[in-house]
């Protein structure tokens, strides 16, 4: 039996953004077993988010994949991806250069 894919969903509190992220996680769940963790992101300056440590609280499992939608999650998503080594998928045209993300679904 293979290990479940640990998906971290970054949310900005906007229902449309969260629904897009959950939709992708659910689609992946039809292909393989997934464990989904939601992480609310507080709105903060993008540059401050980029230079944050990206470390996660010990209750949050190390992600295999990070998914997020909404400009408010971009910096935090990249910081967590950098610290965890997990690929990140952004579900919109990003504020930052798209080559910083592993996949952009626009």
QUIDA-V863596 format. One record per backbone hydrogen bond with DSSP energy under -1.0 kcal/mol. NH is the residue of the N-H (numbers start at 1). CO is the residue of the C=O. If there is no record, write none. Layout:
NH,CO  NH,CO
//
This chain:
5,33  7,35  8,65  9,37  10,67  11,39  18,14  19,15  20,16  21,17  22,18  23,19  24,20  25,21  26,22  27,23  28,24  29,25  31,28  32,28  35,5  37,7  39,9  41,11  49,45  50,46  51,47  52,49  60,57  64,6  65,6  66,87  67,8  68,89  73,70  77,73  78,74  79,75  80,76  81,77  82,78  83,79  84,80  85,81  89,66  90,103  91,68  100,97  101,98  102,88  103,88  105,90
//
